[in-house]
Amino acid sequence: MKIPTVQDLARLLEAAAPLAYQESYDNAGLQCGDPQAEVKGVLISLDCTPAVIAEALRRGCNVVVCHHPVIFRPLKRLTGANEVEQTLIAALKNDVAIYAAHTNLDNVRGGVNDKLAEKLGLTKTRVLAPQSGTLARLITYVPHRPEDQQHDVAGRVLTALYAAGAGQVGQYSECSFQALGTGTFTPGAGTQPAIGAPHQPETVPELRLEVLLPLHRQAGVLRALRAAHPYEEVAYELIKLENTHQEVGAGLVGELPTAMAPAAFRAMLKQQLLVPVVRFTPFQKEIKTVAICGGAGAFLIGAARGAEADAYVTGDVKYHEFFGAEGQLMLCDVGHFESEQFTGEVFRDLLTAGFGRTFAVLIAETPTNPVQYDC
């Protein structure tokens, strides 16, 4: 049985949380380590510190999977002058690879925010701020003569495109548009056309096929198109769209099973998220619709108001940002670490589902929250 490599691990995590979905300022992905090294064990942590590297070594792990990238700003030297450099030096000295899935894991379904929604019991969840610029439309043309219909040429091309990741619209799969038309071409010298012969003009009934695809799947979808298409030279158009991707983006909004009084809702937050303190803005109405964003989510306060949420739960809200609630919702700051602390369960479930018991997958015991509460 082939032992998975660090690169295999990265591919698995990036299939669930593509790097293309990370924010422009981010630096998710393999932080350090040999991609070809075999994985002996994985330690999962929200942050990676020298103490986490030490725990990984103590527990027989040569990979640390974390949420926050260790290398977030450009490094000009590596001398151990600060904790970031000490972490990297410890990892490199001991052949420990560090992999981070950050805002790419924030922006996908099944990621950080779905785990937070699960802890709060939210249902009917949807993305709070869908991302744009991540979709493209692929148009191609397949022959549609009676013999092509008999061999289902169009169906075989579409099946290949779907398998490569095209044709998904929200929760609907195998979506396409098809229209009949007429294609014309003249094969040049040295060609081996599927229909016709060199230097002879051809007119062929064709079917125009259109599918949507995520841009990060573009290379695979085009490979599948060329492999399944009967023409020697495949004609296609790829058009980047500004449409928002309803399943990709920041934050979520969902519904509580039953409406709660504001004080009862805050008590539930403390219990479910294991937080000693909730900072909040005054609000008198019952809480039913709840927006969430793990980590620093003040940038979504306006989106939460726009979604008519009764409460918005996030972390790292500054003094002046609390005024953004404008009395329209209860803005609740539960803390950055606290809102993301269950991310380890997401990593654990992905790795266990992908690799089974090939290697140990352990949640770190080392505390990394730099914020303490005196209450």
VOTITI-477864 format. One record per residue (C-alpha): residue in three letters; x, y, z. Coordinates in steps of 0.1 Angstrom, whole numbers, padded with zeros to 4 digits, always signed. Layout:
BEGIN
alaXYZ...
//
This chain:
BEGIN
met+0000+0000+0000lys+0014+0034-0010ile+0020+0057+0019pro+0006+0091+0012thr+0030+0119+0008val+0028+0155+0019gln+0018+0164-0016asp-0010+0138-0015leu-0022+0154+0017ala-0021+0189+0002arg-0041+0177-0029leu-0068+0162-0006leu-0072+0194+0014glu-0071+0216-0017ala-0098+0195-0033ala-0120+0205-0004ala-0107+0241+0000pro-0091+0252-0033leu-0063+0277-0030ala-0080+0298-0056tyr-0107+0306-0031gln-0083+0322-0006glu-0084+0360-0001ser-0058+0381-0020tyr-0038+0389+0012asp-0036+0353+0023asn-0008+0327+0020ala-0025+0293+0025gly-0008+0261+0013leu+0024+0242+0021gln+0045+0265+0043cys+0076+0244+0045gly+0086+0208+0041asp+0094+0182+0014pro+0062+0176-0008gln+0076+0141-0015ala+0080+0131+0021glu+0058+0102+0033val+0033+0112+0060lys+0040+0094+0093gly+0014+0113+0114val-0005+0146+0113leu-0010+0170+0142ile-0038+0195+0138ser-0037+0229+0154leu-0054+0263+0149asp-0019+0279+0150cys+0016+0265+0146thr+0041+0275+0172pro+0074+0261+0184ala+0055+0243+0212val+0032+0227+0185ile+0062+0215+0166ala+0076+0200+0198glu+0042+0182+0204ala+0043+0169+0169leu+0077+0154+0174arg+0067+0140+0208arg+0036+0123+0193gly+0053+0109+0162cys+0039+0133+0136asn+0060+0148+0108val+0032+0171+0094val+0014+0199+0112val-0019+0210+0096cys-0030+0244+0108his-0056+0271+0100his-0034+0302+0103pro-0004+0303+0080val+0029+0306+0097ile+0043+0327+0069phe+0019+0355+0065arg+0042+0383+0057pro+0074+0382+0036leu+0104+0368+0054lys+0137+0387+0049arg+0158+0364+0071leu+0155+0333+0091thr+0175+0337+0123gly+0151+0327+0151ala+0145+0364+0161asn+0107+0359+0166glu+0082+0331+0171val+0075+0327+0134glu+0112+0322+0126gln+0116+0299+0156thr+0087+0278+0144leu+0100+0274+0109ile+0136+0266+0121ala+0122+0239+0145ala+0101+0225+0116leu+0130+0225+0091lys+0155+0210+0116asn+0132+0181+0124asp+0118+0175+0089val+0083+0185+0099ala+0061+0199+0071ile+0036+0227+0079tyr+0004+0230+0058ala-0021+0258+0063ala-0057+0261+0050his-0069+0296+0060thr-0094+0318+0041asn-0098+0291+0014leu-0113+0270+0042asp-0133+0299+0054asn-0148+0304+0020val-0161+0269+0012arg-0191+0249+0023gly-0181+0223+0048gly-0154+0246+0062val-0148+0268+0092asn-0182+0285+0091asp-0203+0253+0086lys-0186+0238+0116leu-0195+0270+0136ala-0230+0268+0123glu-0232+0232+0134lys-0221+0241+0169leu-0249+0267+0171gly-0275+0245+0156leu-0282+0267+0126thr-0302+0253+0097lys-0310+0265+0062thr-0276+0280+0060arg-0264+0300+0030val-0232+0320+0022leu-0234+0355+0036ala-0212+0372+0011pro-0208+0350-0021gln-0175+0354-0040ser-0174+0367-0076gly-0149+0361-0103thr-0145+0324-0096leu-0167+0311-0125ala-0163+0307-0162arg-0186+0296-0191leu-0172+0270-0215ile-0188+0268-0250thr-0179+0240-0274tyr-0194+0224-0305val-0198+0187-0312pro-0210+0170-0345his-0246+0161-0345arg-0252+0140-0376pro-0275+0110-0372glu-0245+0087-0367asp-0232+0111-0340gln-0265+0110-0323gln-0266+0072-0325his-0232+0071-0306asp-0243+0099-0282val-0212+0120-0290ala-0227+0150-0272gly-0235+0129-0242arg-0200+0115-0239val-0185+0150-0241leu-0208+0163-0214thr-0202+0133-0192ala-0165+0140-0193leu-0169+0177-0186tyr-0192+0169-0156ala-0167+0144-0142ala-0140+0171-0144gly-0160+0195-0123ala-0181+0214-0148gly-0219+0218-0149gln-0225+0225-0112val-0250+0254-0104gly-0256+0256-0067gln-0270+0223-0056tyr-0278+0213-0092ser-0254+0191-0111glu-0250+0182-0148cys-0263+0216-0159ser-0258+0225-0195phe-0274+0245-0224gln-0276+0230-0258ala-0286+0245-0292leu-0285+0232-0327gly-0265+0249-0354thr-0243+0245-0384gly-0205+0243-0383thr-0182+0249-0413phe-0145+0243-0417thr-0118+0233-0443pro-0091+0210-0429gly-0056+0221-0438ala-0026+0202-0452gly-0014+0175-0429thr-0046+0173-0409gln-0064+0141-0400pro-0100+0154-0396ala-0126+0132-0379ile-0151+0144-0406gly-0141+0152-0442ala-0107+0154-0459pro-0079+0180-0462his-0086+0209-0485gln-0124+0200-0488pro-0149+0225-0473glu-0173+0208-0449thr-0207+0217-0435val-0217+0197-0404pro-0248+0199-0382glu-0234+0206-0347leu-0247+0209-0312arg-0235+0239-0292leu-0228+0229-0256glu-0224+0254-0227val-0215+0246-0191leu-0203+0266-0161leu-0171+0257-0143pro-0151+0269-0114leu-0120+0287-0127his-0096+0266-0106arg-0109+0235-0125gln-0102+0250-0159ala-0071+0229-0167gly-0088+0196-0158val-0120+0205-0177leu-0101+0214-0209arg-0081+0182-0207ala-0114+0162-0204leu-0129+0182-0233arg-0099+0174-0256ala-0099+0137-0245ala-0136+0132-0251his-0142+0154-0282pro-0141+0136-0316tyr-0125+0165-0335glu-0088+0167-0341glu-0089+0204-0334val-0114+0212-0307ala-0131+0246-0310tyr-0141+0262-0276glu-0146+0295-0259leu-0139+0301-0222ile-0154+0333-0208lys-0147+0345-0172leu-0179+0355-0155glu-0186+0381-0128asn-0215+0360-0114thr-0212+0353-0077his-0206+0317-0067gln-0235+0310-0043glu-0215+0282-0026val-0182+0301-0022gly-0177+0331+0000ala-0173+0346+0034gly-0196+0339+0064leu-0229+0321+0066val-0265+0330+0076gly-0290+0305+0089glu-0319+0300+0113leu-0321+0288+0149pro-0346+0260+0155thr-0367+0284+0177ala-0364+0321+0184met-0345+0330+0215ala-0344+0360+0238pro-0311+0380+0234ala-0299+0370+0269ala-0307+0333+0263phe-0289+0335+0229arg-0257+0348+0245ala-0259+0321+0272met-0262+0296+0244leu-0231+0311+0227lys-0211+0308+0259gln-0221+0272+0264gln-0217+0259+0229leu-0185+0278+0220leu-0169+0274+0255val-0164+0311+0259pro-0162+0330+0292val-0172+0364+0277val-0194+0377+0249arg-0190+0413+0239phe-0223+0425+0223thr-0244+0454+0213pro-0279+0461+0228phe-0308+0445+0210gln-0343+0439+0223lys-0360+0416+0197glu-0359+0378+0197ile-0330+0361+0178lys-0340+0338+0150thr-0318+0345+0120val-0281+0344+0128ala-0251+0354+0106ile-0217+0341+0115cys-0181+0344+0104gly-0153+0326+0122gly-0122+0347+0129ala-0120+0385+0122gly-0154+0392+0106ala-0162+0429+0112phe-0160+0434+0075leu-0193+0415+0071ile-0213+0436+0096gly-0231+0454+0067ala-0237+0421+0049ala-0253+0407+0081arg-0276+0437+0084gly-0284+0433+0047ala-0293+0396+0053glu-0317+0409+0080ala-0299+0388+0106asp-0311+0393+0142ala-0276+0385+0155tyr-0241+0384+0140val-0215+0363+0157thr-0178+0368+0149gly-0145+0378+0165asp-0120+0407+0166val-0146+0435+0166lys-0130+0469+0174tyr-0147+0496+0194his-0159+0518+0165glu-0169+0487+0145phe-0196+0479+0172phe-0214+0511+0161gly-0219+0493+0127ala-0247+0472+0143glu-0269+0504+0141gly-0295+0489+0164gln-0305+0465+0136leu-0290+0434+0151met-0271+0421+0181leu-0234+0421+0172cys-0216+0394+0193asp-0178+0392+0196val-0169+0358+0210gly-0132+0360+0202his-0111+0351+0172phe-0097+0318+0186glu-0130+0308+0201ser-0149+0312+0169glu-0124+0291+0150gln-0114+0266+0176phe-0135+0238+0161thr-0117+0240+0128gly-0095+0211+0138glu-0126+0188+0135val-0129+0199+0099phe-0093+0189+0092arg-0096+0157+0111asp-0128+0146+0092leu-0113+0155+0058leu-0080+0136+0065thr-0098+0106+0080ala-0122+0103+0051gly-0094+0106+0026phe-0067+0084+0041gly-0086+0062+0066arg-0061+0049+0092thr-0031+0050+0070phe-0015+0074+0096ala-0024+0089+0129val-0045+0122+0128leu-0043+0139+0161ile-0057+0171+0175ala-0031+0192+0193glu-0032+0195+0230thr-0009+0226+0231pro-0029+0258+0238thr-0022+0285+0213asn-0048+0312+0221pro-0027+0343+0230val-0057+0360+0247gln-0065+0352+0283tyr-0097+0363+0302asp-0098+0375+0338cys-0134+0370+0348
//
